Amino acid sequence: MARPVTIQDDVLLKAARELFLERGVRATTAEIAARARVSPGILFKRFKSKEALFRAAMGSQAVDAEPALPLDLEARVGKGRVEDTLVELGLGLAEKSHRFIPTLMMAWSNRQTPGDGTTSPSEMEQASGRAAARVEKIADYLAREARLGRVREGDFQVFAQTFVGALWHHAFLSVVGAGRKGATPSREHVRRVVDTLWAGLAPPARARR
């Protein structure tokens, strides 16, 4: 008997990733199966749902396992320029948002009624918890810098919310095609965001260090 052909998961995931990046959540399992040259049944045997396939292809499970922030802000207190730390932090947050937004859109698009098992409420709660943790950590970092006289006293919660929100909005527009589709914010864009917000944080010139 002829040896059966074994389709590796990475072949299926590569086809799925390509189509999800091209068509977003509108890509169908039939299209993905056709590109991978397998039957739709093979996909559902390996991945129980379109959402499970999406999460595996786009690496959202890895995103879930990442720390709330891409930088250790505690280690940055009192070191370097605060503006530069915020730019580096912003680039990392923008990349995380760009990867996570499609997963969030998929989760919401599959959601029907609360408690129907289509989308786990805990998944949404975890996403909200991570977002709140980011704001708290950024606000705490700025408060500690303020105690050193490196930033002006202010409402650091509002600053953190505005900072994270601006990066999220830019990533969202990119994902849905209203901006440069597929492009994460550049260092120049993040720098402009920081420069715009920095006016409210910059200490008097003589105190800056």
TASUL-V632173 format. One record per helix or strand. SS is the DSSP state (a for helix, b for strand). FROM is the first residue (numbers start at 1). TO is the last residue. Records with the same first field share a line. If there is no record, write none. Layout:
SS=FROM-TO ; FROM-TO
This chain:
a=9-26 ; 29-36 ; 40-46 ; 50-58 ; 60-65 ; 73-76 ; 82-109 ; 121-147 ; 156-176 ; 187-198 ; 205-207
